[in-house]
Amino acid sequence: MKSLHKHSHEEMVDSLTNEESLKEYKESADGLKIHWLPGILGTLLVTLGNLVFGEKPSYGKFKAVEVIARIPYQSWEVASYMFLTMFYSNEKKAIELIHTSHFGRAAQDNETMHVIVISQLARKYDQDSFFRHTFIPLAFSFFYFVASFVLYIINPKYSFELNYLFESHAFDQYSRFVSENESDLKSKAVMIEFLEHYGRFPKSEYELFVSIRNDELIHRNASAHEVEKYNKTKI
């Protein structure tokens, strides 16, 4: 099942290199209504991140973003298995929790690829200080894990909404980066072994960052889809 999911994800990533497809897919989940609680937390997370790492996208900032981006998926997986020990006799609830766990695992693996690959690039371009680009993101990650986990306990859709906001920010940052540096990125080859291990083969940094941009949009829209599912159960 995992290989099929990954295959379909990679097909989606490729399809979003078409600008019309990207625009249509993005607009399908724009304007999600966010509860005030994840709204405040998301604004705080993005604002503090911009203060520490700057508003302009960079290799160093992307490393920090990707260290943090894996966290909600980890928290959902932990919370899902915790709840499975409580609701294993409720078949409908168990299916819902397993679905969340699978979503969290697949997205977590994808974000892990991001942070490993971008860490190599940040080191290459000397944007990889220990305190700013490793220690501080880990501190952010602790806050984000607690926030995502607690929100999931209170109401899972709040945690998905928080992730929607963070992934929206990540998508915007990558979009700006590839737009402002297109010619430079196209001239830089990517020689990172982990990409081959993962199963992605960009010919340039431009192709790499476009694919990561698309990953983040897919994660954003998947989070929006989860929110809509929970909204429908309330009707």
C-alpha positions, 0 to 999 in steps of 0.5 A: 500500500505504501508503494502505491501511495508514493507512486500516486504522490509522485504522479501528482507532484509531476502533474503540478509542474504544469502552471494551469494544473497548479493554479487549479489544484491550489484554488481548490483548497484556498480560503479554508475557514480556520478556527481562532485557536489554530489561527493564533498558533499558526500566525505565531509560528510563522511570525516568529519564524520570519523574525528568526530566519528572515522573511526572504526564503533561503537554503538556511531558512528552508532547512529550519522549515523542514525540520519543523514541517515533519512534526505534525505528522509525527504527532498525528501518528503518535496520537492515532496509535494512542487512541487505537488502544482506546477505540479498538472495539469501535471499527469506524473509529479505528479505520479513521485513526489508521487512515490518519496514521497512514497519511502521517507516515507518508507525509513524514517520510516525504518531509524527511527527504526534504530536510535531509536534501536541503540540509546538504544544500544549506551546508554546501552554501554555508547557511548551516549554523548550529544554533540558528539552523539546528538548535532553534528549529528543534526548539520550535519543533518541541512547541509545534509537537505539543501544539499539534498533539494537544489540538488533535486531542481537543479536536483533530480538525484544529490540528489539521488547520494548523498544518494547513497554515504552516504548509501554506507558508511553506508553499508560498516560500518555495514559490517565491524562491523558484520565481526569484531564482529560476535561472540560477537554480536551473544552472545548478545540478543536484548531486545528492545520493538520498534523492536516488534512494527516495526515488526522485531524480531532479536534473537541477536545483530548480526541478528539485525546489519545484517538486518540493513546492508541489509536495507542500501544496499536496500536504496543504490540500490533504490537510484541508481535505481532512478538515472538510471530512470532520466538518461533514461529520458535524452536519 
